[in-house]
Amino acid sequence: MSTLAFGLSQASRVAAWMIGAGVVGLALTSFTASVEPSAVLDWMWKTLGGAFLALLCGLVAVALLSWATILRGTARTELWLEAGLHAAGGVSTVALTFTLLGISLGIGSLAGQALTPETVQSVIGELTARFSLAFFTTVIGLPVAAALRALLLVTHAARAAPVPTEIKQIEVLS
């Protein structure tokens, strides 16, 4: 029963961190871009898509759950470190996969359309929409993955480092 309580405690903590970070990020983006939060959410949904956002949030949740467990200093921190690092690597993989998908969809949309002076505007509009998916997933995913890896590795190293019991004096040579 204590394992279940521990798991629920960690899951609720991760959910709170993710919701808090989402609200702060939404507020900062809304403030700096001078747009309504609903417009930011609408842009994210249209540009990035539900699949990317769901995968990103799921992998970030796994990495944060691993980090929270490492912070608690429970047994099996090596296992949680590995799980968190794999989740962070998954964020990179998802970002790059969606980048290639966006580029492929953009190029594929060119193949089926005749390029005439009348259709150039619509073809370029569709192409740039696909490319925005491609490049924004990379711009978002790679820094998030790097931050998660750093968070996990630094926390694990700090928890694993022995705490000095005494301060040694350093002799200064004149």
C-alpha positions as CSV (number, residue, x, y, z in Angstrom):
1,M,0.0,0.0,0.0
2,S,2.9,2.4,0.7
3,T,4.2,1.9,-2.8
4,L,0.8,2.9,-4.2
5,A,0.7,6.0,-2.0
6,F,4.3,6.9,-3.0
7,G,3.4,6.5,-6.7
8,L,0.3,8.6,-6.3
9,S,2.2,11.3,-4.4
10,Q,4.9,11.4,-7.1
11,A,2.3,11.5,-9.9
12,S,0.4,14.3,-8.3
13,R,3.6,16.3,-7.8
14,V,4.5,15.8,-11.5
15,A,1.1,16.9,-12.6
16,A,1.3,20.0,-10.4
17,W,4.7,20.9,-11.9
18,M,3.5,20.4,-15.4
19,I,0.3,22.4,-14.9
20,G,2.3,25.1,-13.2
21,A,4.9,25.3,-15.9
22,G,2.2,25.3,-18.5
23,V,0.4,28.2,-16.9
24,V,3.6,30.2,-16.4
25,G,4.7,29.5,-20.0
26,L,1.3,30.4,-21.3
27,A,1.3,33.7,-19.3
28,L,4.8,34.6,-20.4
29,T,4.1,33.9,-24.1
30,S,0.8,35.7,-23.9
31,F,2.4,38.7,-22.2
32,T,5.4,39.0,-24.5
33,A,3.4,38.4,-27.7
34,S,0.6,40.7,-26.6
35,V,-2.1,38.1,-27.5
36,E,-4.8,36.3,-25.6
37,P,-3.9,33.0,-24.0
38,S,-6.6,31.3,-26.1
39,A,-4.8,32.5,-29.3
40,V,-1.5,31.0,-28.0
41,L,-3.2,27.7,-27.3
42,D,-5.0,27.8,-30.7
43,W,-1.6,28.5,-32.5
44,M,0.0,25.6,-30.6
45,W,-2.7,23.2,-31.6
46,K,-2.8,24.3,-35.2
47,T,1.0,24.5,-35.6
48,L,2.3,21.6,-33.6
49,G,-0.7,19.2,-33.6
50,G,-2.3,17.0,-31.0
51,A,0.0,14.0,-31.6
52,F,3.2,16.0,-31.0
53,L,1.8,17.7,-27.9
54,A,0.5,14.5,-26.5
55,L,3.8,12.7,-27.0
56,L,5.8,15.6,-25.7
57,C,3.7,15.9,-22.5
58,G,3.8,12.2,-21.9
59,L,7.5,11.9,-22.2
60,V,8.1,15.1,-20.1
61,A,5.8,13.6,-17.5
62,V,7.9,10.4,-17.4
63,A,11.2,12.3,-17.1
64,L,9.8,14.5,-14.3
65,L,8.5,11.5,-12.5
66,S,11.9,10.0,-12.7
67,W,13.4,13.2,-11.5
68,A,11.0,13.4,-8.6
69,T,11.8,9.9,-7.6
70,I,15.6,10.6,-7.7
71,L,15.0,13.7,-5.6
72,R,13.2,11.6,-2.9
73,G,16.4,9.5,-2.7
74,T,14.5,6.2,-2.8
75,A,16.2,2.9,-3.8
76,R,16.8,2.1,-7.4
77,T,17.8,5.6,-8.4
78,E,19.9,4.2,-11.3
79,L,16.7,2.6,-12.7
80,W,14.9,5.9,-12.5
81,L,17.8,7.8,-14.0
82,E,17.8,5.5,-17.0
83,A,14.0,5.8,-17.4
84,G,14.3,9.6,-17.3
85,L,17.2,9.7,-19.7
86,H,15.3,7.5,-22.1
87,A,12.2,9.7,-21.9
88,A,14.4,12.8,-22.5
89,G,15.9,11.0,-25.5
90,G,12.4,10.2,-26.6
91,V,11.6,13.9,-26.6
92,S,14.5,14.5,-29.0
93,T,13.4,11.6,-31.2
94,V,9.8,12.8,-31.4
95,A,11.0,16.3,-32.2
96,L,13.2,15.2,-35.0
97,T,10.6,12.7,-36.3
98,F,8.0,15.4,-36.5
99,T,10.5,17.7,-38.2
100,L,11.1,15.1,-40.9
101,L,7.3,14.4,-41.1
102,G,6.6,18.1,-41.7
103,I,9.3,18.4,-44.4
104,S,8.0,15.3,-46.1
105,L,4.4,16.5,-46.0
106,G,5.5,19.8,-47.4
107,I,7.4,18.3,-50.3
108,G,4.6,15.7,-50.9
109,S,2.1,18.6,-51.2
110,L,4.2,20.0,-54.0
111,A,4.2,16.8,-56.0
112,G,0.5,16.7,-56.5
113,Q,-0.1,20.3,-57.5
114,A,0.5,22.1,-60.8
115,L,2.7,25.2,-60.2
116,T,1.3,28.1,-62.3
117,P,1.3,31.8,-61.6
118,E,-2.3,31.5,-60.3
119,T,-1.6,28.6,-57.8
120,V,1.8,29.7,-56.5
121,Q,0.4,31.6,-53.6
122,S,-1.7,28.7,-52.3
123,V,1.0,26.2,-52.9
124,I,3.6,28.3,-51.0
125,G,1.1,28.8,-48.2
126,E,0.5,25.1,-47.7
127,L,4.3,24.4,-48.0
128,T,5.1,27.0,-45.3
129,A,2.4,25.6,-43.0
130,R,4.0,22.1,-43.2
131,F,7.5,23.5,-42.7
132,S,6.3,25.5,-39.6
133,L,5.3,22.2,-38.0
134,A,8.7,20.8,-39.0
135,F,10.8,23.5,-37.5
136,F,8.8,24.4,-34.4
137,T,8.8,20.8,-33.2
138,T,12.6,20.9,-33.4
139,V,12.8,24.4,-31.8
140,I,10.6,23.2,-28.9
141,G,11.7,19.5,-28.5
142,L,15.5,19.7,-28.6
143,P,15.9,22.3,-25.8
144,V,13.3,20.6,-23.7
145,A,15.2,17.3,-24.1
146,A,18.5,18.9,-23.2
147,A,17.0,20.6,-20.1
148,L,15.5,17.3,-18.9
149,R,18.8,15.4,-19.4
150,A,20.7,18.1,-17.5
151,L,18.1,18.1,-14.7
152,L,18.3,14.4,-14.3
153,L,22.0,14.0,-14.5
154,V,22.9,16.9,-12.2
155,T,20.3,15.8,-9.6
156,H,21.5,12.3,-9.7
157,A,25.2,13.3,-9.4
158,A,24.4,15.6,-6.5
159,R,22.5,12.8,-4.7
160,A,25.2,10.3,-5.4
161,A,28.1,12.5,-4.3
162,P,29.4,11.9,-0.8
163,V,28.8,14.6,1.6
164,P,32.0,15.9,3.2
165,T,32.1,15.3,6.9
166,E,34.9,17.7,7.6
167,I,36.5,20.7,5.9
168,K,40.1,20.2,5.1
169,Q,42.5,23.1,5.4
170,I,44.4,24.0,2.3
171,E,48.0,25.0,2.9
172,V,49.1,28.1,1.1
173,L,52.7,28.2,-0.1
174,S,54.3,31.5,0.2
